[in-house]
């Protein structure tokens, strides 16, 4: 079962990296994503993050390991009809760490992931690196009671050009 899970993970990562961008509505979704302006850096509470689920808002965000990424250009995967649409507007860390796409894998409250084992935490860190390579980092996921950071336009521009 473990080997099967690792094989599926590897196949999914390859598909994300080199997967087809065509298909029904693929070009239209890619065009919509390209038409959206780059999101300014900000931090999000879980409640604020949920607004960016691809249904209420065309932009799709998700969090991995406390970092929020704009995955709109991957709407084919993370949009409302995508295979990973359950993660849109949510903290996907637990679901990615446990290879679980069930709603039960997602928490409605802040999830500190403290009950995950070392292998699962390593998986979360690997997913975080994959998202950093492919998608724009747009801010942090705030813990309860944590105050958002103040980002300057200069910081935002510097970070975005560094990613490209």
N, C-alpha and C positions, 0 to 999 in steps of 0.2 A: 504494500500500500504506500509506503514511504517513497519507494522508487517511482511508482506511478505518479505520485504527487509532484516529485521533482521533475519528472519528464514533462508533465503537463505545465508546470511553471516555466520550464525552459522553452517549450513550444509557444506558450503565451508571450514570453518576452521576445522571442524571435518574430512572432506575428506583429507585436507592437512596433518593433523596430523596422521591419521590412514589409509589413502587411499591406495588402492592396488598399488603395484609397478610393477605388471605384465601387460600383455596386449601386443598388437603388437609392437614390438621393444622396449618395456619398459626395459627389461633386458639389451639390447645392449646400450641404452642411459644411463642407470645407470652405466654400465661398462665404457663408455666413460668419464662420469663425474668423476668417481673414478680415472681414469687414468691421469687426468689433475693434475698438481702439484698445491698445495695451492697457491693462488695468494698473492703476496706481497702487503702490505698496500700502497695505494696511493690515491690521490684525483683526481676527474674527472670533466672536463667541460661537458656540455651537448653534445657537438660534440664528445668528446672522449668516452663518455658513449654509444653513438649510435653504435659504432663499435662492441659492445658486445651484439648483438641481436640474436645470435644463428644461423644466416645464414652466415654472413661474417666471424664469429669467432665462434668456438665451445663453448666457454665460454659465459654464459648468465648472465648479470648484470642488475639490476634495482635499482632505487632510491626510497626511501620512507622517507618523512620528512627530506630531506637533507642528508640522509645516504645511501650509496651504498652497496648493498648486492650481493653476488655471488649465484645465484639461479640455477646454472647449474645442480645440482642434482635434481632439480624439472623441468627438461626440458620437461617432459610430460605435464606440465601445462604452462610453460613459453617459450617453444620452438616455432619455426615458425608455427607448426601445432597445438600448444596447445591452449586451450580455453582462456588463458590469455597471449598469445603470443604478443598481441598488446603492452604490458608493457615492453617487452624485449628491453634492451638498452635505456630505457626512464625513466623519472621521473613519477612513477605510482601514486603519492600521490593524485592528483585530481580525477583520475578515481576510486581509492579505496575509497576515502572520499564520493564520490557521487554515488557509486555503478554503474558506467557507463563504459561500455566496448567499447564505440564508440571512433573513432579517434578524434572526437571533444573534448573529455574530456582531451586530452593530448595537452600540449603547446610545441611549437617549441623553445620558448625562456624560460629563467629561470622563474619559477612560484613561487612567494612568498606566495601564498595561502591566501593572506590577505582578499580576499572576501568570504572565507568560513565561515560558522557560527560555533558556539561553538560545536554543535553536530557533524558536519563534521570534525572539528579539533580533537575532541576526537577520532573519528573513525580513523583518520590518525595515531594518537599516538598508538591506539590499534593495527593497522596493523604493525606499526614499531616494537612493542614488539613481535608480532607473527614472523616477519622476523628475529629478533634478536635471538629468541629461535631456529629457524629451519635452518637458513642459516648463512654463514660466512659474517661478516661485513668486507668490504674491503677498505672503505674510505668515504670521504665526497663528496657531490655534490657541486661544487664551484659556488658561485654567480659570475655574470659578474665583472671582474676586481679583483677578489679575487685570492690571490696567494696560490698555494698548500702547504701543510705542508710537512716537511721533517720527515719521519718516520725512526727510527733506526731499525736494525734487532732485537734488544733486545725487543723493544716495540711490534713489529710485533709478535714475538714468544710468549711473555707474554700474549698478547691479544688472540692469537689463542688457547693457552693451557687453558686459563681461560674459553673459550667458550665450550670446550669439556667436 
